[in-house]
Amino acid sequence: MIDNSANDPELNGRYLGTISKDFVLVADAVKEASYAIRKRGFSDYPIFPVCTIELPIGQLLIRKYEVGTDWNYYASFLDEFVQRKIVEDEDVFKAAYKDPDEYCCLFVVDEEFTNFVFIPYPED
């Protein structure tokens, strides 16, 4: 299930544009949440589920109508995904996980697409 999806045609065609457009608007808040999750010792592997409807994973971080995005953003981390059996092999996930200071791990949930996506934070 782990895939950085950089070359996934479904992601590129349908999702990458809207995710990238939205991510620019929320990147600072998400990056700050990622830092807080790691700094407070919750996890070294923050994950941010995104969905156009409400999602029962993680804690709601940003509602789409609050900032004019297409996606709701939630904050979670690897342990919840292991407990829910979304991630079956923790070691494989950790090996695929990218530097959280440079990349955000999104868990994109939509009717036709559900996958992990690593998206770089915008440079200052």
Sequence and secondary structure as in RCSB ss.txt:
>XXXX:A:sequence
MIDNSANDPELNGRYLGTISKDFVLVADAVKEASYAIRKRGFSDYPIFPVCTIELPIGQLLIRKYEVGTDWNYYA
SFLDEFVQRKIVEDEDVFKAAYKDPDEYCCLFVVDEEFTNFVFIPYPED
>XXXX:A:secstr
     TT HHIIIIIHHHHHHHHHHHHHHHHHHHHHHHHTTS S EEEEEESS  SSSEEEE HHHHT SSEEEE
EEHHHHHHTTS S HHHHHHH   TTTEEEEEEE SS EEEEEEE    
